[in-house]
Amino acid sequence: ALVGGEDIKLKLNSNHLEYKGDIKFKYHLHDDGILTRPKLTLTKIKSLVYETEFDLGKQFLKKLLKTSSIFNKTNKLYVYTDDGELWWSLADRTAANSDMFTTSYGAVDFEMDDDFILKLDIMPLISFRDSDTIKVRMNKMGIGSFTVESDNITLNYITSSLTK
């Protein structure tokens, strides 16, 4: 051990720990600007109003993610409505010659004004636990909530829509 004794006093600064004694050191936890305080607070998140709500089946998402491995140059997932149906599209509409796969989730009783665009990378991170569905909620500000409930556990994943 570099520091002797049982009572070690570390000072926590904005991005590092500091020790001053018979030796001195700084241990950086992160670079300045890497970790910033989020603009949304838990209170604001809980007060959000969602205009679009639906349940997403576990099997549908699994098939979509399995299909995404074929379209591995595409890292965006567009969710939108067209003619009363909910569509999920693996694509990158900003890239030339981009592959695309689109599938319908079925008829819905709502219309979305804008596409909700997700980074595909976040979808495999959603844990279903023992649930067969995810409650999906989206709003016009581009905030989405993916909620999984199982026994006495609720997992709520909050994400924002990409702009393009």
N, CA, C and O of each residue as an XYZ file, in Angstrom:
656
protein
N       0.843     -1.187      0.000
C       0.000      0.000      0.000
C       0.879      1.238      0.000
O       1.887      1.309      0.702
N       0.473      2.208     -0.803
C       1.215      3.455     -0.886
C       0.958      4.354      0.307
O       1.850      5.075      0.753
N      -0.265      4.311      0.825
C      -0.654      5.166      1.936
C      -0.749      4.304      3.180
O      -1.461      3.299      3.183
N      -0.044      4.679      4.233
C      -0.057      3.896      5.461
C      -1.140      4.382      6.416
O      -1.666      5.486      6.272
N      -1.458      3.554      7.378
C      -2.426      3.935      8.400
C      -3.814      3.416      8.095
O      -4.111      2.950      6.994
N      -4.658      3.515      9.119
C      -6.031      3.029      8.963
C      -7.002      4.132      8.601
O      -8.064      3.850      8.047
N      -6.671      5.385      8.899
C      -7.559      6.512      8.642
C      -7.020      7.308      7.467
O      -6.119      8.132      7.622
N      -7.578      7.054      6.291
C      -7.129      7.706      5.062
C      -8.178      8.745      4.676
O      -9.351      8.410      4.509
N      -7.768      9.992      4.536
C      -8.697     11.072      4.186
C      -8.472     11.476      2.740
O      -7.435     12.034      2.379
N      -9.483     11.174      1.915
C      -9.459     11.550      0.512
C     -10.388     12.742      0.317
O     -11.452     12.816      0.931
N      -9.983     13.666     -0.533
C     -10.826     14.814     -0.863
C     -11.424     14.563     -2.243
O     -10.706     14.289     -3.205
N     -12.749     14.661     -2.324
C     -13.434     14.485     -3.597
C     -13.599     15.842     -4.250
O     -14.307     16.703     -3.728
N     -12.955     16.039     -5.382
C     -13.083     17.263     -6.163
C     -14.055     16.993     -7.310
O     -14.658     15.922     -7.371
N     -14.211     17.950     -8.214
C     -15.208     17.819     -9.275
C     -15.010     16.582    -10.154
O     -15.989     15.960    -10.565
N     -13.760     16.216    -10.447
C     -13.540     15.069    -11.320
C     -12.406     14.154    -10.848
O     -11.959     13.282    -11.593
N     -11.939     14.355     -9.598
C     -10.839     13.507     -9.125
C     -10.818     13.415     -7.603
O     -11.369     14.259     -6.897
N     -10.162     12.358     -7.124
C      -9.875     12.194     -5.700
C      -8.473     12.725     -5.460
O      -7.589     12.593     -6.306
N      -8.283     13.333     -4.282
C      -6.976     13.899     -3.975
C      -6.565     13.456     -2.569
O      -7.386     13.400     -1.653
N      -5.273     13.144     -2.421
C      -4.730     12.765     -1.120
C      -3.477     13.580     -0.868
O      -2.623     13.734     -1.741
N      -3.388     14.104      0.359
C      -2.172     14.816      0.768
C      -1.747     14.258      2.112
O      -2.519     14.278      3.071
N      -0.550     13.774      2.183
C       0.023     13.206      3.393
C       1.509     13.080      3.178
O       2.152     13.993      2.660
N       2.062     11.935      3.581
C       3.488     11.723      3.333
C       3.754     11.548      1.845
O       4.890     11.683      1.390
N       2.715     11.252      1.099
C       2.763     11.292     -0.369
C       1.557     12.102     -0.825
O       0.636     12.340     -0.044
N       1.557     12.522     -2.073
C       0.427     13.259     -2.641
C       0.046     12.596     -3.950
O       0.908     12.177     -4.723
N      -1.268     12.502     -4.194
C      -1.698     12.005     -5.490
C      -3.085     12.526     -5.825
O      -3.861     12.910     -4.950
N      -3.374     12.526     -7.131
C      -4.694     12.814     -7.670
C      -5.081     11.619     -8.521
O      -4.296     11.147     -9.343
N      -6.286     11.141     -8.318
C      -6.798     10.036     -9.132
C      -8.038     10.543     -9.859
O      -9.080     10.769     -9.245
N      -7.916     10.720    -11.175
C      -9.022     11.268    -11.960
C     -10.091     10.209    -12.210
O      -9.806      9.101    -12.665
N     -11.318     10.583    -11.901
C     -12.460      9.694    -12.102
C     -12.998      9.805    -13.522
O     -13.509      8.833    -14.078
N     -12.882     10.983    -14.099
C     -13.301     11.206    -15.483
C     -12.714     12.524    -15.958
O     -12.301     13.358    -15.152
N     -12.678     12.709    -17.277
C     -12.200     13.965    -17.848
C     -13.252     15.049    -17.658
O     -14.447     14.758    -17.617
N     -12.817     16.284    -17.544
C     -13.760     17.409    -17.455
C     -14.695     17.379    -18.656
O     -14.257     17.150    -19.784
N     -15.960     17.604    -18.418
C     -16.933     17.679    -19.496
C     -17.486     16.340    -19.947
O     -18.458     16.320    -20.702
N     -16.913     15.215    -19.520
C     -17.411     13.906    -19.939
C     -18.730     13.601    -19.233
O     -19.720     13.252    -19.876
N     -18.734     13.733    -17.933
C     -19.950     13.508    -17.169
C     -20.534     14.857    -16.793
O     -19.917     15.622    -16.051
N     -21.705     15.145    -17.295
C     -22.361     16.395    -16.962
C     -23.695     16.100    -16.307
O     -24.282     15.039    -16.517
N     -24.161     17.028    -15.526
C     -25.444     16.854    -14.855
C     -26.535     16.853    -15.919
O     -26.573     17.754    -16.757
N     -27.423     15.860    -15.904
C     -28.477     15.804    -16.913
C     -29.436     16.981    -16.785
O     -29.662     17.493    -15.688
N     -29.998     17.407    -17.917
C     -30.939     18.520    -17.920
C     -32.295     18.087    -17.359
O     -33.016     18.888    -16.764
N     -32.632     16.812    -17.557
C     -33.895     16.300    -17.043
C     -33.713     15.767    -15.628
O     -32.785     15.003    -15.361
N     -34.576     16.158    -14.748
C     -34.560     15.618    -13.393
C     -35.597     14.510    -13.295
O     -36.459     14.386    -14.165
N     -35.520     13.716    -12.259
C     -36.491     12.649    -12.048
C     -37.900     13.224    -11.936
O     -38.857     12.627    -12.429
N     -38.026     14.363    -11.300
C     -39.343     15.013    -11.174
C     -39.888     15.386    -12.547
O     -41.067     15.166    -12.825
N     -39.037     15.951    -13.413
C     -39.479     16.309    -14.762
C     -39.848     15.070    -15.568
O     -40.832     15.077    -16.307
N     -39.062     14.008    -15.426
C     -39.345     12.774    -16.158
C     -40.701     12.209    -15.749
O     -41.480     11.778    -16.599
N     -40.981     12.212    -14.450
C     -42.261     11.684    -13.965
C     -43.440     12.540    -14.393
O     -44.566     12.049    -14.471
N     -43.195     13.815    -14.672
C     -44.293     14.707    -15.043
C     -44.512     14.794    -16.555
O     -45.426     15.489    -17.001
N     -43.698     14.108    -17.346
C     -43.851     14.160    -18.801
C     -45.201     13.606    -19.232
O     -45.712     12.650    -18.649
N     -45.761     14.216    -20.251
C     -47.012     13.758    -20.841
C     -46.679     13.061    -22.149
O     -45.955     13.603    -22.985
N     -47.207     11.866    -22.321
C     -46.946     11.086    -23.535
C     -48.230     11.003    -24.356
O     -49.277     10.600    -23.851
N     -48.134     11.391    -25.635
C     -49.301     11.359    -26.514
C     -49.520      9.974    -27.120
O     -50.642      9.630    -27.492
N     -48.462      9.183    -27.221
C     -48.538      7.872    -27.862
C     -48.165      6.797    -26.856
O     -47.117      6.869    -26.214
N     -49.041      5.789    -26.723
C     -48.775      4.663    -25.824
C     -49.230      3.369    -26.486
O     -50.300      3.302    -27.091
N     -48.384      2.334    -26.354
C     -48.758      1.010    -26.851
C     -47.885     -0.028    -26.174
O     -46.843      0.294    -25.603
N     -48.320     -1.274    -26.243
C     -47.541     -2.389    -25.704
C     -46.766     -3.041    -26.831
O     -47.308     -3.291    -27.907
N     -45.502     -3.314    -26.581
C     -44.625     -3.960    -27.554
C     -44.335     -5.370    -27.079
O     -43.862     -5.566    -25.959
N     -44.614     -6.347    -27.918
C     -44.400     -7.743    -27.556
C     -42.936     -8.149    -27.602
O     -42.177     -7.709    -28.466
N     -42.563     -8.982    -26.671
C     -41.191     -9.485    -26.553
C     -40.751    -10.214    -27.824
O     -39.636    -10.009    -28.303
N     -41.619    -11.059    -28.365
C     -41.264    -11.842    -29.552
C     -41.042    -10.955    -30.772
O     -40.139    -11.208    -31.570
N     -41.872     -9.904    -30.920
C     -41.698     -8.981    -32.039
C     -40.326     -8.321    -31.976
O     -39.612     -8.261    -32.977
N     -39.961     -7.825    -30.794
C     -38.668     -7.158    -30.634
C     -37.513     -8.129    -30.876
O     -36.511     -7.764    -31.491
N     -37.652     -9.358    -30.395
C     -36.590    -10.354    -30.626
C     -36.396    -10.608    -32.120
O     -35.261    -10.678    -32.590
N     -37.490    -10.747    -32.868
C     -37.387    -10.979    -34.318
C     -36.764     -9.776    -35.017
O     -35.950     -9.931    -35.928
N     -37.145     -8.594    -34.593
C     -36.591     -7.381    -35.189
C     -35.090     -7.285    -34.938
O     -34.328     -6.949    -35.845
N     -34.670     -7.574    -33.726
C     -33.235     -7.529    -33.401
C     -32.465     -8.619    -34.140
O     -31.325     -8.406    -34.552
N     -33.079     -9.767    -34.306
C     -32.431    -10.850    -35.057
C     -32.246    -10.429    -36.516
O     -31.196    -10.671    -37.111
N     -33.260     -9.807    -37.076
C     -33.180     -9.324    -38.456
C     -32.130     -8.229    -38.593
O     -31.490     -8.111    -39.638
N     -31.950     -7.433    -37.551
C     -30.988     -6.322    -37.618
C     -29.566     -6.803    -37.841
O     -28.732     -6.049    -38.343
N     -29.273     -8.045    -37.477
C     -27.917     -8.564    -37.695
C     -27.594     -8.694    -39.182
O     -26.429     -8.624    -39.575
N     -28.611     -8.881    -39.997
C     -28.410     -8.952    -41.450
C     -28.122     -7.553    -42.004
O     -27.332     -7.391    -42.934
N     -28.780     -6.543    -41.411
C     -28.614     -5.160    -41.842
C     -27.648     -4.453    -40.896
O     -27.994     -3.442    -40.285
N     -26.450     -4.983    -40.781
C     -25.508     -4.531    -39.756
C     -24.890     -3.159    -40.029
O     -24.212     -2.617    -39.155
N     -25.099     -2.592    -41.196
C     -24.570     -1.254    -41.468
C     -25.585     -0.174    -41.087
O     -25.321      1.021    -41.225
N     -26.728     -0.610    -40.615
C     -27.781      0.303    -40.208
C     -27.879      0.303    -38.697
O     -28.032     -0.753    -38.083
N     -27.790      1.489    -38.086
C     -27.835      1.567    -36.636
C     -28.986      2.438    -36.138
O     -28.955      2.933    -35.012
N     -29.992      2.620    -36.975
C     -31.135      3.422    -36.572
C     -32.418      2.616    -36.717
O     -32.552      1.775    -37.606
N     -33.341      2.891    -35.832
C     -34.645      2.242    -35.839
C     -35.696      3.345    -35.850
O     -35.804      4.117    -34.897
N     -36.468      3.414    -36.926
C     -37.511      4.418    -37.076
C     -38.840      3.787    -36.684
O     -39.192      2.713    -37.172
N     -39.574      4.457    -35.804
C     -40.908      4.010    -35.400
C     -41.875      5.087    -35.876
O     -41.706      6.266    -35.565
N     -42.895      4.672    -36.639
C     -43.834      5.655    -37.184
C     -45.150      4.976    -37.526
O     -45.252      3.749    -37.538
N     -46.154      5.801    -37.803
C     -47.447      5.269    -38.244
C     -47.691      5.691    -39.680
O     -47.242      6.743    -40.135
N     -48.422      4.827    -40.378
C     -48.821      5.118    -41.754
C     -50.109      4.356    -42.024
O     -50.157      3.136    -41.868
N     -51.142      5.064    -42.424
C     -52.451      4.460    -42.724
C     -52.970      3.591    -41.587
O     -53.485      2.499    -41.828
N     -52.843      4.060    -40.364
C     -53.394      3.353    -39.215
C     -52.589      2.143    -38.755
O     -53.064      1.353    -37.939
N     -51.366      1.994    -39.277
C     -50.504      0.891    -38.839
C     -49.234      1.452    -38.218
O     -48.763      2.525    -38.596
N     -48.685      0.709    -37.255
C     -47.431      1.075    -36.611
C     -46.304      0.336    -37.329
O     -46.340     -0.887    -37.466
N     -45.314      1.081    -37.780
C     -44.204      0.515    -38.551
C     -42.888      0.685    -37.803
O     -42.664      1.680    -37.114
N     -42.022     -0.318    -37.957
C     -40.667     -0.302    -37.408
C     -39.721     -0.505    -38.584
O     -39.840     -1.486    -39.318
N     -38.783      0.420    -38.763
C     -37.907      0.377    -39.921
C     -36.443      0.451    -39.512
O     -36.012      1.407    -38.867
N     -35.684     -0.574    -39.897
C     -34.230     -0.568    -39.743
C     -33.680      0.141    -40.974
O     -33.764     -0.382    -42.086
N     -33.123      1.317    -40.779
C     -32.650      2.102    -41.920
C     -31.778      3.234    -41.415
O     -31.671      3.478    -40.213
N     -31.158      3.918    -42.366
C     -30.506      5.185    -42.072
C     -30.854      6.101    -43.231
O     -30.199      6.083    -44.273
N     -31.873      6.888    -43.041
C     -32.396      7.746    -44.109
C     -31.455      8.894    -44.449
O     -31.680      9.603    -45.430
N     -30.410      9.087    -43.659
C     -29.457     10.160    -43.946
C     -28.267      9.662    -44.764
O     -27.487     10.472    -45.265
N     -28.117      8.360    -44.906
C     -26.971      7.796    -45.634
C     -27.397      7.339    -47.032
O     -28.466      6.756    -47.212
N     -26.555      7.612    -47.995
C     -26.811      7.158    -49.362
C     -26.613      5.648    -49.443
O     -25.764      5.095    -48.744
N     -27.372      4.996    -50.270
C     -27.277      3.552    -50.507
C     -27.396      2.734    -49.220
O     -26.704      1.731    -49.044
N     -28.262      3.167    -48.344
C     -28.461      2.483    -47.067
C     -29.493      1.374    -47.223
O     -30.542      1.574    -47.835
N     -29.191      0.207    -46.668
C     -30.151     -0.884    -46.682
C     -31.320     -0.529    -45.776
O     -31.194      0.318    -44.893
N     -32.474     -1.189    -46.001
C     -33.649     -0.898    -45.212
C     -34.487     -2.161    -45.047
O     -34.631     -2.949    -45.982
N     -35.033     -2.342    -43.863
C     -35.987     -3.413    -43.580
C     -37.104     -2.792    -42.757
O     -36.847     -2.181    -41.720
N     -38.338     -2.945    -43.211
C     -39.480     -2.355    -42.514
C     -40.526     -3.426    -42.285
O     -40.817     -4.232    -43.169
N     -41.094     -3.424    -41.069
C     -42.137     -4.387    -40.742
C     -43.250     -3.706    -39.960
O     -43.009     -2.767    -39.201
N     -44.464     -4.189    -40.156
C     -45.627     -3.626    -39.481
C     -45.842     -4.325    -38.145
O     -45.696     -5.542    -38.033
N     -46.189     -3.543    -37.148
C     -46.563     -4.112    -35.851
C     -48.074     -4.315    -35.785
O     -48.588     -4.928    -34.849
N     -48.767     -3.803    -36.772
C     -50.215     -3.992    -36.834
C     -50.977     -2.685    -36.724
O     -50.394     -1.605    -36.626
N     -52.285     -2.812    -36.742
C     -53.178     -1.656    -36.695
C     -53.135     -1.014    -35.313
O     -53.060     -1.694    -34.290
N     -53.185      0.320    -35.314
C     -53.207      1.082    -34.068
C     -54.279      2.160    -34.173
O     -54.708      2.517    -35.270
N     -54.701      2.668    -33.040
C     -55.748      3.698    -33.023
C     -55.177      5.092    -32.769
O     -55.852      5.946    -32.194
N     -53.947      5.320    -33.192
C     -53.312      6.629    -33.043
C     -52.455      6.907    -34.263
O     -52.110      5.999    -35.018
N     -52.119      8.167    -34.444
C     -51.205      8.585    -35.507
C     -50.072      9.369    -34.866
O     -50.301     10.209    -33.996
N     -48.873      9.094    -35.291
C     -47.700      9.836    -34.820
C     -47.390     10.932    -35.833
O     -47.338     10.672    -37.035
N     -47.181     12.163    -35.348
C     -46.870     13.284    -36.234
C     -45.485     13.148    -36.853
O     -45.283     13.458    -38.027
N     -44.532     12.678    -36.044
C     -43.144     12.548    -36.503
C     -42.630     11.146    -36.207
O     -43.134     10.462    -35.316
N     -41.626     10.730    -36.962
C     -40.960      9.464    -36.677
C     -40.239      9.567    -35.336
O     -39.706     10.622    -34.994
N     -40.224      8.482    -34.587
C     -39.409      8.392    -33.391
C     -38.203      7.564    -33.794
O     -38.352      6.405    -34.182
N     -37.008      8.139    -33.709
C     -35.803      7.482    -34.219
C     -34.904      7.098    -33.050
O     -34.497      7.941    -32.250
N     -34.606      5.811    -32.972
C     -33.782      5.277    -31.891
C     -32.458      4.772    -32.437
O     -32.375      4.321    -33.579
N     -31.427      4.852    -31.611
C     -30.191      4.134    -31.941
C     -30.484      2.663    -31.666
O     -30.935      2.320    -30.574
N     -30.246      1.827    -32.600
C     -30.542      0.402    -32.476
C     -29.788     -0.231    -31.312
O     -30.256     -1.208    -30.728
N     -28.633      0.315    -30.972
C     -27.805     -0.240    -29.900
C     -28.517     -0.329    -28.556
O     -28.198     -1.197    -27.744
N     -29.478      0.560    -28.313
C     -30.114      0.557    -26.993
C     -31.169     -0.531    -26.848
O     -31.483     -0.931    -25.727
N     -31.717     -1.015    -27.941
C     -32.819     -1.978    -27.854
C     -32.426     -3.307    -27.204
O     -33.210     -3.828    -26.411
N     -31.250     -3.887    -27.497
C     -30.889     -5.142    -26.817
C     -30.644     -4.964    -25.313
O     -30.626     -5.943    -24.566
N     -30.456     -3.717    -24.871
C     -30.198     -3.470    -23.457
C     -31.462     -3.564    -22.608
O     -31.390     -3.709    -21.387
N     -32.616     -3.480    -23.260
C     -33.876     -3.525    -22.514
C     -34.113     -4.946    -22.030
O     -34.180     -5.887    -22.821
N     -34.235     -5.081    -20.742
C     -34.447     -6.393    -20.129
C     -35.936     -6.637    -19.934
O     -36.634     -5.795    -19.368
N     -36.421     -7.767    -20.392
C     -37.832     -8.100    -20.230
C     -38.119     -8.764    -18.894
O     -39.267     -8.811    -18.452
N     -37.078     -9.277    -18.251
C     -37.256    -10.060    -17.032
C     -38.307    -11.141    -17.308
O     -38.139    -11.920    -18.246
N     -39.381    -11.211    -16.522
C     -40.406    -12.240    -16.720
C     -41.606    -11.735    -17.503
O     -42.616    -12.432    -17.603
N     -41.512    -10.539    -18.058
C     -42.642     -9.935    -18.761
C     -42.589    -10.269    -20.252
O     -41.512    -10.437    -20.824
N     -43.760    -10.361    -20.868
C     -43.833    -10.609    -22.311
C     -44.032     -9.330    -23.114
O     -44.009     -9.358    -24.345
N     -44.229     -8.198    -22.415
C     -44.463     -6.941    -23.118
C     -43.703     -5.786    -22.464
O     -43.343     -5.823    -21.288
N     -43.482     -4.779    -23.273
C     -42.928     -3.505    -22.820
C     -43.994     -2.449    -23.092
O     -44.577     -2.424    -24.176
N     -44.252     -1.586    -22.130
C     -45.135     -0.454    -22.369
C     -44.277      0.650    -22.966
O     -43.340      1.134    -22.331
N     -44.603      1.043    -24.192
C     -43.862      2.081    -24.898
C     -44.696      3.355    -24.875
O     -45.887      3.345    -25.187
N     -44.044      4.448    -24.501
C     -44.707      5.752    -24.504
C     -43.772      6.747    -25.184
O     -42.566      6.746    -24.937
N     -44.335      7.591    -26.036
C     -43.554      8.587    -26.763
C     -44.311      9.906    -26.754
O     -45.541      9.933    -26.740
N     -43.550     11.005    -26.762
C     -44.235     12.294    -26.827
C     -43.700     13.143    -27.966
O     -42.719     12.788    -28.619
N     -44.365     14.275    -28.193
C     -44.021     15.153    -29.304
C     -42.694     15.877    -29.102
O     -42.134     16.419    -30.056
N     -42.184     15.893    -27.867
C     -40.881     16.513    -27.602
C     -39.740     15.561    -27.961
O     -38.573     15.945    -27.885
N     -40.061     14.324    -28.351
C     -39.024     13.367    -28.723
C     -38.480     12.581    -27.553
O     -37.355     12.086    -27.614
N     -39.257     12.452    -26.480
C     -38.850     11.653    -25.327
C     -39.645     10.356    -25.355
O     -40.858     10.366    -25.560
N     -38.955      9.242    -25.149
C     -39.609      7.936    -25.128
C     -39.349      7.212    -23.827
O     -38.305      7.386    -23.198
N     -40.302      6.405    -23.434
C     -40.196      5.620    -22.205
C     -40.526      4.172    -22.550
O     -41.549      3.891    -23.174
N     -39.662      3.265    -22.143
C     -39.866      1.837    -22.324
C     -39.925      1.223    -20.926
O     -38.912      1.169    -20.228
N     -41.108      0.762    -20.518
C     -41.305      0.289    -19.153
C     -41.608     -1.200    -19.141
O     -42.478     -1.675    -19.870
N     -40.876     -1.931    -18.303
C     -41.078     -3.366    -18.121
C     -41.444     -3.593    -16.661
O     -40.745     -3.133    -15.758
N     -42.545     -4.306    -16.435
C     -42.954     -4.618    -15.069
C     -42.964     -6.123    -14.887
O     -43.469     -6.867    -15.728
N     -42.394     -6.557    -13.767
C     -42.310     -7.979    -13.457
C     -42.298     -8.136    -11.952
O     -41.446     -7.564    -11.271
N     -43.234     -8.904    -11.429
C     -43.365     -9.083     -9.980
C     -43.384     -7.708     -9.311
O     -44.260     -6.898     -9.611
N     -42.452     -7.433     -8.428
C     -42.421     -6.144     -7.745
C     -41.309     -5.230     -8.275
O     -40.858     -4.317     -7.583
N     -40.875     -5.493     -9.518
C     -39.797     -4.709    -10.121
C     -40.327     -3.972    -11.342
O     -41.009     -4.557    -12.184
N     -40.008     -2.685    -11.432
C     -40.346     -1.892    -12.611
C     -39.060     -1.298    -13.160
O     -38.346     -0.578    -12.461
N     -38.773     -1.608    -14.422
C     -37.613     -1.030    -15.106
C     -38.151     -0.010    -16.108
O     -39.004     -0.335    -16.934
N     -37.650      1.219    -16.034
C     -38.120      2.272    -16.933
C     -36.921      2.856    -17.659
O     -36.063      3.490    -17.044
N     -36.861      2.642    -18.959
C     -35.777      3.138    -19.788
C     -36.267      4.414    -20.490
O     -37.272      4.383    -21.201
N     -35.571      5.517    -20.293
C     -35.939      6.790    -20.897
C     -34.908      7.103    -21.982
O     -33.702      6.999    -21.757
N     -35.400      7.488    -23.159
C     -34.491      7.831    -24.252
C     -35.070      8.987    -25.033
O     -36.254      9.303    -24.913
N     -34.238      9.609    -25.825
C     -34.729     10.688    -26.690
C     -34.584     10.247    -28.139
O     -33.721      9.440    -28.483
N     -35.448     10.796    -28.972
C     -35.413     10.506    -30.391
C     -34.244     11.228    -31.027
O     -33.914     12.352    -30.648
N     -33.621     10.580    -31.993
C     -32.594     11.249    -32.784
C     -33.293     12.261    -33.690
O     -34.488     12.137    -33.958
N     -32.562     13.243    -34.152
C     -33.187     14.275    -34.991
C     -33.285     13.862    -36.457
O     -34.148     14.358    -37.182
N     -32.413     12.963    -36.899
C     -32.457     12.515    -38.303
C     -32.202     11.050    -38.379
O     -32.196     10.481    -39.470
